[in-house]
Structure formats: C-alpha cells, structure tokens
Amino acid sequence: MKKVLLYICIFSSSIMLAQSKEERADDFFKDFKFDKAIDLYKSLASEKKKPSLHIIQNLADSYFNINEYHNAKEWYSKLYKIQGKKIEEGNLIKLVQCLKADLEINKADALLNEYYTDPVKLKMILAQKAYLDSISKENPKYAISNMPFNSKKSDFGPTYYKNGLVFSSTRDSIKSNKIYPWNKQPYLDLYFTNPMVTDFVPEKFLENIQSNFHDATISFTRDTKLIYFTRNFLKKNKLSANEDGLSNMQILKGTIVDNHIVNITSLDFNSKDYSCGHPALTPDGKYMYFTSNMPGGYGETDIYVVELTAAGDPVGPPLNLGATINTRGREMFPFVLNNVLSFSSDGHYGLGGLDVFGSVILSKTEYSLPLNRGIPINSNMDDFSYIREVATNNGYFASNRTGGKGDDDIYYFEGIKPTDCLEYSGNVLNSKTNETIADTTVEVYDSEDGLILATKTDENGFYSFILPCNNKSRLVFSKNKYSKKTVEIETGENPEKPSINNKVFLTPFESVIVKEGTIEKIIVEPIYFDYDKSNITARAEIELEKVLFVLREFPEIKIKIESHTDSRGKDSYNLKLSDARAKSTRNYLISKGVATERITSANGYGESQLKNECSNGVKCSEQKHLINRRSDFIIVEKKLVRL
C-alpha cells in the first residue's frame, strides 16, 4: 500500500499504438502503473548507451514508489554519479533511504556529509544520528508482535476507538473489483477490531461510511461522536477530478449516530488541486494535525496544523509546521499525545524508508529536534501510523518490514521495562527580581551528550518533562539576554517519586552591566587597594566576587581590565602603580578559576583618562578624586551569548 494516498488518476491513456515506447512508459508512470512503466523504461535504458536523465529518474521513482528500494538504489545512484552535488535534494534523500534499506549505513552517512554544506542542516542531521546511535540495540525498550487480524494485503492506520481499534485495509471487500493501479490492491475501507479478543474477526466500521474508493485514516474527538477521515473527492459516488485528471484526497468531518455517520462535510481548506489526509486531533480537540502536498510546502508531503472551533470546524488557514519538522522528503501520519508530536518521515535521519520520529511541541510554530524512535519501532523499511496509549508505554504502528503477513501489517509494541523514571518540573526565575521567565529554552541531554528533548517554559515560567531511568541527564536552561544554567540529575533503575517545584534562577545580562556609550562594563564599586600597594585586599575581594559571578554566569564573554588613578602624585608613578594593580587583579581572577584567554588584557592608565576636571593642580574633594580612582572590567566579546 502506498502510504501517501495522494491522488488517483482517472483519465488513463487510450490509444498507445501510435505513441513511442517512451511516451507509453510515461503514460503508465502518470497512471501509477509502475510495473508496466518499469518494463518499458528498462527496455529503453538497455537500448541506449547513455539513457536520458528522464528515463533514469522515472525508473528510480517507479521502483521507489512500489517499495523496491534495492532496484531504486541502482538508478538513484546513476543520477548521483551524473549530477553529483547538483542532484536534487529529494533524489538524494531517496538514495540515502535506499542505501539504508540495503543496510549500507556508512555509505548513506558519507553521502549526507558530502551533500549538505549548510552547517545548520548538517548539525541537525548529526544530532539526530548521535541520538539514534546512543539507543541500545542490544537492550531495546519495546517488544513487538504482529497482530493476528492482519491480512495478506495492506493494513495500517490504527486508531483507538472505545474498546478496540479502527484501521484502514485493502482486504477483500465490495471494492475488490476496483483496483488501485499504484499497488494493484482494492481501495481502502475502514474496519473495526477488538485486539484483546483473539478470535475477533474485523468488521466494517459503521454501516454507511463506505464509498467505492478510498476511505481511510480516521481520528475521533474524545467523546467519539465527531470523526474526521480521508476520502477521495467524489461526485455522486464517482471520482471527481481536477484539470489534470487527478482525484486528490480530502478530509471529511462527520458525526456518529446509532452506528451511522451523518452530517458529512468537507473541511474548508480542502482543494481538488492538492491532497489532505491523515487527520490527527490533539487530545483536547482544539487542534488537528494532518498531511498535505498543498503548494508552498517543503517537500513531497508536509505536516500542517489547524485550530478548530468547539464545533470542530477549522479556524483560519492551516499552518505548515516549518523546516524543523518538514523536509524535502515525506512527512506524514501525525499523532499527538502529552505535548509530543509523533510522525513518520523519510527526510530526517533514520534507518531506511519511513521512520517514526518524536518532537516536543514548544508552541504552534516551534518544535524540538525530531528524534528517531529506534529499533524495534523502526526498521530499514517503511514504519508509520504510530499511536500510543495515554498511561503506558504500549501502542501500535504499521510497517512493511520483512516477515509480515501482507503488504503493510499492524504491530503492537509493549514497553519491556520502565523507560520513564522521574517526572521533573519547576519554574525558571529572574535572579534579580524573582519574577518568572516565560519562553526559556530547556534542553535535556543524556550521559553521552545526546539531545533527548527540548522544550520551553510556559507563560508562568513552568517546565515539566520525564527523565529516563538509569541515566545521568544534563538539563540546560537558556534564554536570550540571560545567563545559562546547567543542572545534572541522576536516576536509578526504577521509577521515582516526582521531583517538583525545582527553581532555576537566570540572571539578566542587563542587570550586571552598565553602558557608557557603546562600551559595556561589569557593574562594580571601586576596587580598594592599600596605599602605595597593588595587593588584593579583603575589601577588593568583595567587589571582585561580582566580576567572578558575571564570568561564571556568562561563560562565553571575554573582558579586558583597565585600572586608573586620580591625579595626585607623579604621572609616571601613577601609571606604574595602576598597571601593577590591573595585573594583580587579573592574576587574582585567574587564581579563582577564570580561564586566562577570557581576560584579553590588563593595563594601567594612571591619571591619563580622568573622568572629571580634577587634573594636576586642581583642588577637588575626596569624593571627586574617588571617581577617577577606578578599575573597569570591559566586555570585549560576547558573540556566543545571543545578547
């Protein structure tokens, strides 16, 4: 079963006798008759020493579309050999997936490193790889089992419904006489089963929901009365096509009454010009995530979100989830639980084909780095339509991996041992005002420095997440124009009592510096020295502790030290004394753990830079002379602080 469910071609080619072989192959390709297209394209390729890029491209895509990744690899490799780094990103992604399907992981990784020069993109890929590599293959978190209700055809898209599951299937039905040309199987229907009853035979879901074409991928409100599902555009139960002869998919809304669906309506963002499908409601029913290939996206299919009214209707246009989630490849089958978006992708770093990923929802427009759920949820083939129970580590997903009963099978996964060990929560506060800080980024790293998740505090500065068992986690709290704070937490083998009300204090940068024009200085009172001495006194240590505090709170900044005297005494003497005091101050800071390179210079200027009129021979009060007797700690670098 092709997971995309994008469209159906209605107008197939009629008279082919007068057409060339390549034209006939192209028509088969457009009609999704990929097996026939492959025969003709291969024949054309064998007849020419250098087949055209068009033939190579369509051969590669034909094999890829019917999940024959080994054969697709051969032709995508030819494209890469010809085009090199100029190859389209979508083709490179498919080549990488094909290599991984053939377990050529190192070669796939080398291609990614060679192709991506954008440091941001490469950093994201390497972070995803590091996390996936850190997941133990020897001790997987889950045990999986193929469900007994699977058929020899395609079964996928499980959704919880009352005491059972509703799922999509092409098993024998009234549609058996109609064949979907893409995979040569009947069109999809929705079925209900009770997986807890061994001999339960799946039955058609609802009595009147079926059309003569695709009915699939469904989502329910919490009370199970309002439903959303995917169907072709139809008119009088016949396919309704756009100008290109394609019947795209749409998301329909309906209400369940006495085992019947009533009040079926098409959502207002649907269009015959593109497809929308795979609806997934958030638990509170306020938002719906879905898949679409509408214009303006990032790749073949993207994930979107739309807000819903209390009646379940869309509010405004759908919002693309952005480049953190969507890639040049395929993103589809969203599922939301506990503020985590799960979805399948072949564009993020994975094991091959579609893989299931998880991302923390930071806001409607921000998402954490998607992380691969690893083996055994994912394989080197397509793994998708992941769902999870609310209170356990158990759930379902679909896959076309080797060893299944049919094209796509539904699998049950069950947590082998507790993986969620400690609920850790609290607030981030301003260290100067004790006010909460909203939108603080909170990153959780494991003992191998792999990023586990990233989230943000809410409007009350509150954060909450689950830490894994038997692990040393490093929590990093940061916000623009504030200090960064790191907290380390170690968990044991078994779940622990929740740790709540943990307060983290961040210091606003503006509260520890003073600006004099374009110059920024650390706020300190005068640094006092004994008469004619440069030794650090106890009174000086009190002020230097403020400097140490700023350097600890903002480890990326660098400073220079400038010491000054008043005008009393000889100019040469004052210059020498101030320079000795500057260097004594630097040595003191270094002795307290400040890295040498963070103090770029320490110089004395004597009485050459007075701040008032109190120069040689001018009578001034002690208070005015004190203004000139100072040490400045000037910020010279802060490029990594995002200030």
Salt bridges, closest charged atoms under 4 A:
GLU22 OE2 - HIS54 NE2 3.99
ASP26 OD1 - HIS54 NE2 2.83
ASP35 OD2 - LYS184 NZ 3.41
GLU47 OE2 - LYS21 NZ 2.66
ASP61 OD1 - LYS94 NZ 3.62
GLU88 OE1 - ARG328 NH2 3.81
ASP102 OD2 - HIS70 ND1 2.61
ASP102 OD2 - LYS73 NZ 2.86
GLU104 OE2 - LYS73 NZ 2.50
ASP109 OD2 - LYS129 NZ 3.91
ASP133 OD2 - LYS129 NZ 2.70
ASP155 OD1 - ARG171 NH2 2.74
ASP172 OD1 - LYS153 NZ 3.11
ASP189 OD1 - LYS175 NZ 2.72
ASP189 OD2 - LYS204 NZ 3.31
GLU207 OE1 - HIS260 NE2 3.22
ASP215 OD2 - LYS175 NZ 2.98
ASP215 OD1 - ARG231 NE 2.55
GLU300 OE2 - LYS94 NZ 2.98
GLU307 OE1 - LYS364 NZ 3.91
ASP313 OD1 - LYS253 NZ 2.54
ASP346 OD2 - ARG330 NE 2.71
GLU366 OE2 - LYS456 NZ 2.94
ASP382 OD2 - LYS3 NZ 3.59
ASP382 OD1 - ARG330 NH2 3.99
ASP383 OD1 - ARG401 NH2 2.73
ASP408 OD1 - LYS3 NZ 3.33
ASP449 OD1 - ARG474 NH2 3.05
GLU516 OE1 - LYS521 NZ 2.79
GLU516 OE1 - LYS611 NZ 3.77
GLU520 OE2 - LYS515 NZ 3.83
GLU520 OE1 - LYS638 NZ 2.97
GLU543 OE1 - LYS546 NZ 3.00
GLU545 OE2 - ARG552 NH2 2.68
GLU553 OE2 - LYS485 NZ 3.15
GLU556 OE2 - LYS484 NZ 3.90
GLU562 OE2 - LYS560 NZ 3.50
GLU562 OE1 - HIS564 NE2 3.96
ASP566 OD2 - ARG568 NH2 2.87
ASP566 OD2 - ARG629 NH1 3.03
ASP579 OD2 - LYS583 NZ 3.02
GLU613 OE2 - LYS624 NZ 2.74
GLU622 OE1 - ARG568 NH1 3.10
GLU622 OE2 - ARG629 NH2 3.60
ASP632 OD2 - LYS521 NZ 3.05
ASP632 OD2 - HIS564 NE2 3.88
ASP632 OD2 - ARG630 NE 3.61
